[in-house]
C-alpha cells in the first residue's frame, strides 16, 4: 500500500493507526514527508536516525525541530517485532525468535566469521514451497512479511550486537545543524553520537545479508525489494550489492523481473542435476523446470560483467542426489554458466525422510566438480546446536492452509 493511502486511512479513522516508517525506503520516505507538508530532505535525516543510529523514538532525533518531532509522533512510529528469545550456539552463531503482529513468529540468524558477519533474514512466515529436506517448509505457510518486518531483522540485530552504541545514543545529543558530530568541550575532540553509530560502515558487525531464512523471497517480491533498497541505501545501511544475496528455489517470472529492479547477488537452490530428482525434492520444479530456471539465470547476468557469478546451492542427501553420476551430470548441466557451487550437508530435523551424505561421499562429489573447473565449497554447518543451521528454521506458524494457493502464484 502506498504511503498516501496509509496516511489517508490514518487521518480518516477516529483512532488512527500510526504509519510504521521502519520499512520505508528513500523514495517512499520522501513521498511521506511531501504528503504531510514537509521538505523532502527530512527523509534523509529520519532514515539516518532510524537505520544508522538505531533510533526507536522521534524524540531522539535532536536535529529535527520539536514541532516536527511532535507531528511525527502523532501519525507515525518506528516499530519492530519483539524479541521473544535469543539463543547463542557454541560456535558464536546467534538466533533470534521475533514475534510479529497477529501472533506468528520468525527466526533470524547471525553467523560471525573472522572476516565477516552474516545475517540470515526471513522473508515469509513459513514457506509455501514444501521442499522435502527443509524444516521451515514443513511448517506450512501463513503470510508474507512486510518491508518493515524484513528490514527490522537487520535493525534489531544491529541494535542487539551494538549495545555500547545504543548507550552512546542515549547519552549524547546533536546540535541542530549537525547530524554526525559533537565537540568535546575539554579537548575539541570529535566525540559523541558518530562514534556511537549502530550502523557504521567502517566498523560493521553485520557485513553481509542473505535472504536465506524462512520463506521464498521471490514470492514476496515487492516487500523484499523495498527492504533491499534500504540495505543498499547510503543513508541507511550502505551495504554493497555484492554483499546482499537473494536465495531462490526458482520463481522464474520474478527472477526475470528482479534483473530490472534490484541488482544484488543471487543464490539458486538447485539441489539436483536433473528434473526427475528435483521434481521429488523441490516441487516448484514441476512448474519451472531446470532448463527454464537456468535460462532465467543467464538472463539475469546477460550483458553485465559486474555480476561475476551466482551461487548454486546443493544439499547433500544420501542416496538421492549424491552419486558420482550425479556429480558428473551437474558439472555438465552448469557448463558455461558463471557460477560457483556450495555443497550443503543436510541438517536433520524430526520426521525427516532424508539422511545426510557421508563426508567421504561429499568430498568425492566436490573433487569431481573441482576437476571439471568449478569453484566448489562444502558449507560449514553453523548453529546446529540451536537449530539455526541451513534448513532448520521453523519459528511458529499458525495457518498451513495456503501452501498450494501460494505455490501456484506467479
PyMOL commands that set and color helices and strands:
alter all, ss='L'
color gray80, all
select helices_A, chain A and resi 3-12+21-23+26-35+42-52+58-60+66-75+135-138+147-161+163-171+193-196+217-232+241-243+252-261+275-281+283-286+290-301+324-333+359-371+384-386+403-407
alter helices_A, ss='H'
color red, helices_A
select strands_A, chain A and resi 19-20+76-77+82-88+94-99+105-112+117-120+124-126+141-144+182-183+190-191+208-211+244-248+265-269+310-316+339-345+376-379
alter strands_A, ss='S'
color yellow, strands_A
deselect
rebuild
show_as cartoon
